[in-house]
């Protein structure tokens, strides 16, 4: 399958299937220990022990697109922008949560390790050149989708802050987080709450993906 076709299929999935798959993931992973119905709990994404995502149209693409959503959602929250309430009302992005003492937001880049696992032959099978797809989806999100989402929230929320200032502030939070994650990463990619018997994430690919996100956040900042 050509790289352009893989990108086309991914964007078509985003338009047609992603929302439904994300809702299925929420429905099949949320536990009653937390109130609300918009939380995805990391342990129950475990493909080996729980197999909670088997009913999805494409778990690989769902996890990848969910990563980009969580990344922006957490950055908007961290930026303490007056955009936050409107952003939440508009997009209602499910929170990526832990369990027990970790009942708070988990780092979005952990979803990249889950993407690798589901992209293995043991589960959904390989999705062509996934690193090239990830690069092009970074471009799509940072240059097209993120600005569009934030501009819409800014306009509908009648925010006091300038849109350019708001976008820079949010991008700086993404850059700071990804820089810290890239510098502090262990030699092995760790997937929390999961014993991996036959499927291991590719540590080099994982680092490359984090560096790709970091580069896009920096380059976008330099052009605002």
C-alpha positions, 0 to 999 in steps of 0.5 A: 500500500502506498504512503499516500493511500495509507494517509488517505485511509487514515484521514477517511477513518478520522472523518467516518469512524474515529468518533464511534471507535473512541466512544466504544473504547470509553464504553468498554474501558471505564470503571465504576470507581470513577464517576462520569462516562468520559474516561479511558483507563489505561490498564483496560486497554491491555490487548493481551489480558483484557482485549477490550478494543477488539470491537473497534473498527481499527484500534491502531488508528484510534489510538494514534488519533486519540494521542493527538487529541489527548496531547492538545487537551492536556496542553489546553488545560495546563495553559490555564487559558480562558479557552478551557471551558469552551474547548471542553464543551465543544470537543469533549475529549475523553480523559486518559486516566490511570488507576488507584493512586494514579487516578489522574491524567496519564502522559499522552505519549504512552498511547504511542506504545499501545499503537505499536502493540496493536500494529503488530502481527499478533493483533491488527497487523502492520499498517504500512509505513507507520512512521511516515504516517505518523509524521504526516499526521503530525503535520496535519494536526499541527498545521491544520487541525489544531489551529482550526480547533483552537480558532473555533473555541476562541471564537465561540468562547469570546476569549479575552486573550489574543488567539495568537498568544493563546496558540503560542501558550498551548504550543509551548506547553506541548513543547515543554512536555515532549522535551521532558519526556524525550530527555527522561525516557528509559532505554526500554519503552514501558507500557504501564499495567501490562506484562508483555509476553510476545509483543514489545514496542520498538524503543527506537521508533518510540523515541523517533515519534516523540522527537517528531512531535517535539520538532513540529511543536518547535517549528510551529512556534517559530512560525507564529 
